Amino acid sequence: PDFQAAATFMLAQFADIVGARRALAVTLDSPPRRFITTASIGFDGQPPPPVTFPTEDLSHPLAVSALSLHPVSCDGVTPLHGFPFSEWTAIPFPQPQFRGAPHLLSETELDLVQIPGCQVRRRASVDRLRRLGHAPRRVALVQASIDDATRSALVNAAALVGPRSRV
């Protein structure tokens, strides 16, 4: 019936696929050009801690995932401020280009990003062509380490779902 219900359903599906107990989604709120929590599962009736950060914060793994359209995995790191777990994978949801969208990180800009304890899981070079006409909008965060094949399947699913969830 609405975006939050759809996002919650999608998170539940992703969590089920990877065996994660908890997951949350962040969405670009523009203005003021920051990402905020928009949906969650697995927090046992308690709201998750609010996750909010500016789009320009390239030290934040979710900003890097959203702005590069690449998944980011962090395993066993000290939890980031506001994050409810320390082992997780971020899956970006691209949207069709929209007015005022933040620019996507180029491969050169991405090479300069350093996120201690995390790894940007770059997709094959042919996937760069699919980025054309896309903009960052949402990121799903699942409490799990994900193998390459499963991560690739989730990224493909997110690429299909993202453009259809234009709220």
N, C-alpha and C positions, 0 to 999 in steps of 0.2 A: 503493500500500500504506500510506502514512502521510502526515501533513501536509507534511513537508519535501519529499517526492517530488512531491506535488501542487503545492506552491508553486513548486518549481523548474520544473516543466512549464509552469505558468501564466506565470512570468517569461519563460521561453523564448518562449512564444507572443506575449506583449506586445512583447518585444524584437524579434522577427522582424517584427511588424507595423510597427514604427516605424523599423526599421533600426538598432537599438542593438546595440552589441557587448557591453555589460555591463548588469546589472540586479541589484537586491537587494530583499529584502522585510524589513520590520521589523514586529514584532508586540508588542502590549501584553502585558507580563509583570506580572501583578497578583496579590498584592503582589510587589514594592514599588512598583508604579505607575510603571513606566518602559517605554520601548520598546527592544527588542533585535533584532539581526539574526537572522533565522530561515532565510533561503534566499538563494542567489545564483547567478548564471551569468556566464560570460565572464571569470573571473579566472585562467584558464590553470593550473588545478590548485592555485593558491595561495588560501588562505582570504582573503576580503576583510577589510579592517580592521574590527574590531567597531564597530558603530554602536550606542551606547546613550545615552539621554537621558531625563530625567524628563518625565512627562506635563504638568507645570505649566510647562515651559519654552516660553513663547509666542514666544521669539526664535528657536526652532528651526523651520525650515520644515516638517519632517515632522510635528512635533507639531501645528502649525497645520492641515496637511492632514488629519490623522487626526481632530482634534477639531472641525473644521468640516465634514468630509465634502466638501470642495472640493479639486480638484487645485491644486497649486502648481508653478509653473515658475520655474527659476533658470537664467539664461543668462550665461555669461562672468563669473561672480562668483568671488571668491577662494574656493577650496574651504573648506568648513566643516570644523572639526576632526573627523577620523575619516571624512570623505567621500572616496571614491576619485576623484571627478570633479567638475568645476566647472559643467558644462552638463547639466541633468537636469530631469525632470518627475516629480512625485509623484502617484500615483493612489491615493485612499483606498478601502479595502474595508470598508464598513459591516457590522455584525453586528446580529442582533436584540438588543434591550435585554437586559442581563444584570445580575445583582446586583453592585453595586460598580463599575459602569461609570463612567468619567469623564463629566461632563456635556458635551454638545455646545455649541460656542461659538454664541452668538446672533449675529445680524447686527450688532447694536450692538457686541458685544465684538470681532467680527471687524474692524469699522471702525477700532478702536483699535490693531490689530496692525500693526507696522512691521517688515518684513524686507528690509533693504537688498539690492538686486539681484534680488529675487524678486517674483513676482506671484501673488496668489491668483486663480485663474480661477473666479470665481463662476458657478454654474450658474443657469439661468433660474429666476425666482421660483416657477414651478409645481413645480420640483424640491424646494422646501422642504417641500411636503406629503409627499414620499416619505421625508423624514428622520424623520418621526414613527415612533416605535417602533424606531429604529435607534440603535446605539451605536458608538463608535470601536473598532477592534480591530487592523487591519493597514493598511500602506501599501506599495505597490510603487513602487520608484524605478528609472526607466529613464534611461540615459545618452543623452538626445536631447531636442531641442526638438520639440514636437509641434504640428501645425496644429490648429485648432479642431475640425474635423470628426472627425479621428482621436481627439483627446483625448476628445471627447464619446462616441464609440463605446467607448473603453476604460473610461470612467467607468461607462457602462451595463453593460458586461461585468462590471466589478468589483462593481457593485451586485447582480448575479445570482450571482456566484461567492461573494462574501463570506459571506452567510448560510448557504451550504452547507458552509463550511469551519470548523465550530465545534470546533476543537481548541485 
